[in-house]
Amino acid sequence: MLGQLKTLSIKGLMWSASESFGVAVLSFAVFALMARILEPEHFGIVALAGVFILTFNLIVGHSFADAIVQRTDVEPEHLDTAFWTTLAIALALTGLCHLIAPAAARWFDEPALADVLPWLAWVMPLNSIAVVQTALFRRALGFRTVATRSLAGRTVGAAVGVAMALTGMGVWSLVGQQIAGIAVTGIATAAASRWRPGLKFSIPHLRELWSFGFHVSASQVVTGLGEQAMNLLVGSFYGSVALGYFSIAWRITQLMRALIASAVYHVGFSAFARLQDDRDAAARAFLQATRLSCLFGFPIGVGMALLADPLVHVLFGQKWASSIVLLAILALQMFPAFYAMFFSACYRAMGKASWVLWLSIAYIALGVAMVVAFTELGIEAMAMAWVAKSILLLPVQVALLRRMLGLRVRILIAPIVAPLLAAAIMAAALAGIALALGDRVGDIALLLVTIPAGAAAYLGAVFVISPELIRVAARTARIMLTPQRAASQ
């Protein structure tokens, strides 16, 4: 059974990673194109609206989905109750956004926000129509269906956004992109599922789901608030134009995290949930997953930090030069983020969802306090403070994992050793190449030389330091690439 679960999990990771990779590539391409057409204040306005929408949407997307995946038995009443409750929550939050939009516009001194926020709020009801179906696919490790529908939705949304931007619709092109993408994804996912909502609403079943879902939803909201707090603080202290520059750097780092994060969390959570009664097996799965996460994530952080200058110039143009330093700073968050990639999935799958909630509260409280303390030193200092808080909380996370999985601290930190040493060698190689080339080549040529050279230096260093890790990655890749029929639900 464990062997079959490993194969199914890796297969699921392939499709989920394919979705993440496709979304990241598509988003990067569209984001870069629209950044050349639109102005910084357009991105700033949508980022301000996103403070509300992204946070509220976490309630819609996570109140019951993880509870459905985690439960060992799911009855029809659980599914129907989750569907109608999720839709009701989404509609209520959409109405709330309509009510607070004028006040939010006055607070941020951004009149366009009063019009943008109510329209953007409709992504929540559109998202709610497929929450239960997506959870059922995840429960069955049927990530292929989720991935293909998500990519289809993102593609349609990208086409709509670009078309609107080219016709001069400004900030509304960003709104149209999100609404179209969510609508297509939700409808396509719901249509692919055999399950259809009935009318079996049940208060006892709601309580059963909510006993787990509350902690998941609350922790997601708190984490989302923490991440949106940066947009809120930057917009409040420095205005929508500065927020536009910040949002470019923030968006790039978030996209790169999502390249792996969204894939590995859902697959990891589904797999850990099946192993929740076997602590030793769960510990082995967690360690191997974390090793692979660090292996792929650490070089991304190094590359983005050291190549921020040519990346911003090539992708977005000279007018976004103020985003370069911010990108270099925020890229450093990749190290704690990828090491802790599976922490929350493991906590929740093992029945410790409340731990994630309290950690999320500590995360936002420490982050906001540090950022506010550094506001007078400038936006770059705020970004540094945000990165630092992630590192400061890692010892607490390690201590909790040690208690839950019964592993020694040195075993829990072992996954970072080889990737971290290899990343340092990669950084030295990139710095040496940049110093040798100087200003003699353009930005595109510099990227064409440094990216493959940095990747070669990193892989070579990992092979020397830990050849076994390369073999684990190769075995995982082989399983991922072996054909298998798609799961359905």
C-alpha positions in Angstrom: 0.0 0.0 0.0 2.8 2.4 0.9 4.5 1.8 -2.5 1.2 2.4 -4.3 0.6 5.6 -2.3 4.1 6.8 -3.1 3.5 6.2 -6.8 0.1 7.9 -6.7 1.6 10.9 -4.8 4.4 11.3 -7.2 2.0 11.1 -10.1 -0.1 13.7 -8.4 2.9 15.8 -7.9 3.7 15.6 -11.6 0.3 17.0 -12.6 0.1 19.5 -9.8 3.7 20.7 -10.7 2.7 20.8 -14.3 -0.2 23.0 -13.4 2.1 25.2 -11.2 4.7 25.4 -13.9 2.2 26.2 -16.6 0.5 28.8 -14.5 3.9 30.4 -13.5 5.1 30.5 -17.1 1.8 31.9 -18.4 1.5 34.4 -15.6 5.1 35.6 -16.1 4.6 36.1 -19.8 1.2 37.9 -19.4 2.4 39.8 -16.4 5.5 41.0 -18.3 3.4 42.0 -21.4 0.8 43.8 -19.4 3.5 45.6 -17.3 4.8 47.1 -20.5 1.3 48.3 -21.5 -0.1 49.4 -18.2 1.2 51.9 -15.6 2.5 51.2 -12.1 -0.7 52.8 -10.5 -2.9 50.3 -12.3 -1.1 47.4 -10.6 -1.2 49.4 -7.3 -5.0 49.8 -7.5 -5.5 46.1 -8.1 -3.1 45.3 -5.3 -5.1 47.4 -2.9 -8.3 45.7 -3.9 -6.4 42.4 -3.5 -5.9 43.2 0.2 -9.6 42.4 0.6 -10.3 40.0 -2.2 -7.4 37.6 -1.7 -8.0 37.5 2.1 -11.7 36.9 1.8 -11.2 34.3 -1.0 -9.1 32.2 1.4 -12.2 31.8 3.6 -14.1 30.6 0.5 -11.4 28.2 -0.7 -10.3 26.7 2.6 -13.2 26.6 5.0 -14.2 23.0 4.1 -11.9 21.8 1.3 -9.1 20.5 3.5 -11.6 19.0 5.9 -13.1 16.9 3.1 -9.6 15.7 2.1 -8.5 14.9 5.6 -11.6 13.0 6.8 -11.4 9.2 6.6 -15.1 9.0 5.9 -17.1 11.5 3.8 -20.9 11.2 3.5 -23.2 12.9 0.9 -24.4 15.3 3.7 -20.8 16.5 4.2 -20.5 17.4 0.6 -23.9 19.1 0.1 -23.5 21.1 3.3 -20.0 22.2 2.4 -21.1 23.3 -1.1 -24.1 25.5 0.0 -22.3 26.9 3.0 -19.3 27.9 0.8 -21.5 29.5 -1.7 -23.4 31.4 1.0 -20.1 32.7 2.5 -18.9 33.7 -0.9 -22.0 35.7 -1.7 -22.0 37.4 1.8 -18.3 38.4 1.4 -19.1 39.8 -2.1 -21.9 41.9 -0.7 -19.5 43.1 2.1 -17.0 44.2 -0.6 -19.7 46.3 -2.3 -20.5 48.0 1.0 -17.0 48.8 2.1 -15.7 49.9 -1.3 -16.4 53.7 -1.0 -14.9 53.8 2.5 -11.8 51.9 1.3 -11.4 54.3 -1.6 -11.5 57.3 0.8 -9.1 55.6 3.3 -6.4 54.9 0.6 -7.2 58.2 -1.3 -7.7 56.1 -4.4 -11.1 56.9 -6.1 -10.8 54.1 -8.6 -10.9 51.5 -5.8 -14.6 52.3 -5.2 -15.3 50.8 -8.7 -12.7 48.1 -9.0 -13.3 46.4 -5.6 -17.0 45.5 -6.2 -16.3 44.0 -9.6 -13.3 42.1 -8.5 -15.3 40.6 -5.6 -17.2 38.4 -8.0 -14.2 36.1 -8.2 -15.4 34.7 -4.8 -18.8 33.2 -5.9 -17.2 32.0 -9.1 -14.5 30.3 -7.1 -17.0 28.7 -4.7 -18.8 26.6 -7.4 -15.9 24.1 -7.7 -14.4 24.0 -4.2 -16.0 20.7 -3.2 -15.3 19.1 -6.6 -11.7 20.1 -6.4 -11.4 18.7 -2.9 -12.8 15.4 -4.1 -10.2 15.2 -6.9 -7.5 16.0 -4.4 -8.8 13.4 -2.0 -8.5 10.8 -4.8 -5.1 12.1 -5.8 -6.7 13.0 -9.1 -4.6 16.1 -9.8 -4.5 15.7 -13.5 -8.1 16.9 -13.9 -7.5 19.8 -11.5 -4.3 20.8 -13.4 -5.8 20.8 -16.9 -8.9 22.8 -15.9 -6.8 25.3 -14.0 -4.5 25.8 -16.9 -7.4 26.2 -19.3 -8.9 28.9 -17.0 -5.6 30.8 -16.7 -5.1 30.7 -20.4 -8.6 32.2 -21.1 -8.1 34.8 -18.4 -4.7 35.7 -19.9 -6.2 36.1 -23.3 -9.0 38.3 -22.0 -6.6 40.5 -19.9 -4.2 41.1 -22.8 -7.0 41.8 -25.2 -8.5 44.4 -22.8 -5.1 46.0 -22.1 -4.4 46.3 -25.8 -7.7 48.1 -26.4 -6.8 50.7 -23.7 -9.0 49.5 -20.8 -6.2 50.1 -18.3 -6.9 48.7 -14.8 -10.0 46.9 -16.0 -7.9 44.6 -18.0 -6.4 43.2 -14.7 -10.0 42.8 -13.3 -11.2 41.1 -16.4 -8.3 38.7 -16.5 -9.0 37.5 -12.9 -12.8 37.1 -13.4 -12.5 35.3 -16.7 -9.8 32.9 -15.4 -11.7 32.0 -12.2 -15.0 31.5 -14.1 -13.6 29.1 -16.7 -11.6 27.1 -14.1 -14.6 26.7 -11.8 -17.1 25.7 -14.5 -14.6 23.3 -16.1 -13.7 21.6 -12.8 -17.4 21.3 -11.7 -18.3 19.8 -15.1 -15.5 17.2 -14.9 -16.8 15.8 -11.6 -19.4 13.1 -11.3 -20.6 14.7 -8.1 -23.5 17.2 -8.2 -24.8 19.2 -5.2 -28.0 18.0 -3.6 -30.2 19.5 -0.9 -29.0 17.5 2.1 -27.9 20.4 4.3 -27.1 19.1 7.8 -26.1 21.1 10.9 -24.4 18.1 12.5 -22.3 17.5 9.4 -21.5 21.2 9.2 -20.2 21.0 12.8 -18.0 18.0 11.9 -16.4 19.8 9.0 -16.1 23.1 10.8 -14.3 21.6 13.8 -11.4 21.0 11.4 -12.1 23.6 8.8 -12.2 26.5 11.2 -8.5 26.1 12.1 -7.6 25.7 8.4 -9.7 28.6 7.2 -8.6 30.8 10.1 -4.9 30.1 9.6 -5.2 30.7 5.8 -6.9 34.0 6.5 -4.3 35.0 9.0 -1.5 34.0 6.7 -3.2 35.8 3.8 -3.6 38.9 5.9 0.1 38.8 6.8 1.0 38.7 3.1 -1.5 41.4 2.2 -0.3 43.5 5.1 2.7 44.4 3.1 0.6 45.8 0.3 -1.6 47.6 2.8 1.4 49.2 4.6 3.3 50.1 1.4 0.2 51.6 0.0 -0.6 53.5 3.2 2.9 54.9 3.7 4.2 55.4 0.2 1.1 55.6 -2.2 -0.2 53.6 -5.1 2.8 54.3 -7.4 5.3 52.9 -4.9 3.0 50.0 -4.3 3.0 49.4 -8.1 6.8 49.0 -8.0 6.6 46.8 -4.9 3.8 44.7 -6.4 6.1 43.8 -9.3 8.8 42.4 -7.0 6.2 40.8 -4.8 4.4 39.2 -7.7 7.5 37.7 -9.1 8.5 36.0 -5.8 5.0 34.8 -5.2 4.8 33.3 -8.7 8.0 31.5 -8.2 6.9 30.1 -4.8 3.6 29.1 -6.4 5.6 27.2 -9.0 6.3 24.5 -6.4 4.2 25.5 -3.3 0.7 25.0 -4.7 1.7 21.7 -6.2 3.5 20.2 -3.2 1.1 21.4 -0.5 -2.0 19.7 -1.9 -0.2 16.5 -2.9 1.7 16.4 0.4 -1.4 17.0 2.5 -3.3 14.3 0.6 -0.5 11.8 1.1 0.2 12.7 4.7 -3.5 12.4 5.5 -3.4 8.8 4.4 -0.4 8.2 6.7 -1.7 10.0 9.7 -1.9 6.7 11.7 1.7 5.7 10.9 4.0 8.3 12.4 7.2 6.6 11.1 6.0 6.5 7.5 4.8 10.1 7.7 8.2 11.2 9.0 10.0 9.4 6.2 7.6 11.0 3.6 8.0 14.4 5.2 11.8 14.3 5.2 12.1 13.1 1.6 9.5 15.7 0.4 11.5 18.5 2.2 14.8 17.4 0.7 13.3 17.7 -2.8 11.6 21.0 -2.0 15.0 22.5 -0.8 16.8 21.0 -3.8 14.5 22.8 -6.3 13.8 25.9 -4.3 17.1 27.2 -3.0 18.7 27.8 -6.5 15.6 29.8 -7.4 16.2 32.2 -4.5 19.9 32.6 -5.4 19.2 33.2 -9.0 16.5 35.8 -8.5 18.5 37.7 -5.8 21.7 37.9 -7.9 20.0 38.4 -11.3 17.3 40.8 -10.3 18.7 43.7 -12.4 18.7 42.0 -15.8 15.5 40.1 -15.0 13.5 43.2 -14.3 15.0 45.1 -17.3 14.3 42.2 -19.7 10.8 41.2 -18.4 9.3 44.6 -17.6 11.4 47.3 -19.1 13.4 50.2 -17.7 10.4 52.0 -16.2 10.3 49.3 -13.5 13.9 49.8 -12.3 12.7 50.8 -8.9 11.6 47.2 -8.4 15.1 45.7 -8.7 16.4 46.1 -5.2 13.0 45.0 -3.8 13.1 41.8 -5.9 16.7 41.0 -4.7 15.6 41.4 -1.1 12.3 39.5 -1.3 14.0 36.6 -3.2 15.9 35.7 0.0 12.6 34.6 1.4 12.7 31.6 -0.8 15.1 29.8 1.6 12.8 29.7 4.6 9.8 29.3 2.4 11.0 26.2 0.6 12.4 24.6 3.7 9.1 25.0 5.5 7.1 24.1 2.4 5.5 20.9 3.9 5.3 22.0 7.5 1.6 23.2 7.5 0.5 20.2 5.3 2.1 17.8 7.8 0.6 19.5 10.8 -2.9 19.5 9.4 -2.8 16.0 8.0 -1.7 14.7 11.5 -4.6 16.4 13.1 -2.8 19.5 14.4 -4.6 22.2 12.4 -4.7 24.4 15.4 -0.9 24.6 15.4 -1.0 26.2 12.0 -3.4 28.8 13.2 -1.3 29.8 16.1 1.9 29.9 14.0 0.1 32.0 11.4 -1.0 34.5 14.1 2.7 34.6 15.4 3.8 35.0 11.7 1.6 38.1 11.0 2.1 39.7 14.4 5.9 39.5 14.2 6.0 40.5 10.6 3.7 43.5 10.9 5.5 44.7 14.1 8.9 44.4 12.4 7.8 46.1 9.2 6.1 49.0 11.0 9.3 49.5 13.1 11.3 49.9 9.8 8.9 52.1 7.8 10.9 55.3 8.5 14.0 53.7 7.0 12.4 53.2 3.6 10.6 50.5 1.6 13.7 48.4 1.2 14.1 48.2 5.0 10.5 47.1 5.2 11.1 44.3 2.7 14.2 43.2 4.7 12.1 43.0 7.9 9.5 40.9 6.2 12.1 38.4 5.1 13.8 38.3 8.5 10.6 37.3 10.3 10.3 34.1 8.3 13.8 33.1 9.4 13.2 34.0 13.0 10.2 31.7 13.3 11.9 28.6 11.8 13.2 27.3 15.2 9.7 27.2 16.6 8.5 25.2 13.5 11.4 22.7 13.9 10.6 22.3 17.6 7.0 21.5 16.9 7.9 18.9 14.2 10.3 17.3 16.6 7.5 16.9 19.1 5.0 15.6 16.5 7.2 13.2 14.4 9.7 12.2 17.1 12.7 13.2 15.1 15.9 14.7 16.3 16.7 18.3 15.4 19.8 17.4 13.3 17.6 15.0 11.2 15.0 17.7 10.7 17.6 20.3 9.5 19.6 17.8 7.4 17.5 18.4 4.2 18.9 21.9 3.9 22.6 21.1 4.2 23.4 19.9 0.7 21.2 22.4 -1.2 22.4 25.3 1.0 26.1 24.5 0.3 25.4 24.1 -3.4 23.5 27.3 -3.5 26.5 29.1 -2.0 28.7 27.7 -4.7 26.2 28.7 -7.3 26.1 32.3 -5.9 29.9 32.5 -6.1 29.8 31.2 -9.7 27.1 33.8 -10.7 29.0 36.6 -9.0 32.2 35.6 -10.8 30.5 35.5 -14.2 28.8 38.9 -13.7 32.1 40.4 -12.6 34.0 39.0 -15.5 31.4 40.1 -18.1 30.9 43.5 -16.5 29.0 45.9 -18.8 30.3 44.3 -22.0 27.1 42.4 -22.7 23.5 43.3 -22.6 20.9 42.0 -20.1 19.5 39.3 -22.4 23.0 38.0 -23.2 23.9 38.1 -19.5 20.9 36.0 -18.6 21.6 33.5 -21.4 25.1 33.0 -20.0 24.5 33.1 -16.2 21.3 31.0 -15.9 22.6 27.8 -17.5 26.1 28.3 -15.9 24.5 28.8 -12.5 22.3 25.7 -12.9 25.3 23.6 -13.9 27.3 24.9 -11.0 24.5 24.1 -8.6 23.8 20.6 -9.9 27.5 19.8 -10.0 27.9 20.9 -6.4 24.9 18.8 -5.2 26.3 15.8 -7.1 29.6 16.1 -5.3 28.1 16.9 -1.8 25.2 14.5 -1.9 25.0 12.1 -4.9 22.2 10.2 -3.2 20.0 13.3 -3.4 20.4 13.4 -7.1 19.5 9.7 -7.3 16.3 10.4 -5.3 15.4 13.2 -7.6 16.0 11.1 -10.6 13.9 8.2 -9.3 11.1 10.7 -8.5 11.3 12.1 -12.0 11.1 8.6 -13.6 7.9 7.8 -11.7 6.4 11.1 -12.6 7.1 10.5 -16.3 5.7 6.9 -16.4 2.2 7.1 -18.1 -0.8 6.4 -15.9 -4.5 6.8 -16.4 -6.1 10.0 -15.0 -8.1 9.7 -11.8 -11.7 10.9 -11.8 -14.2 11.8 -9.2 
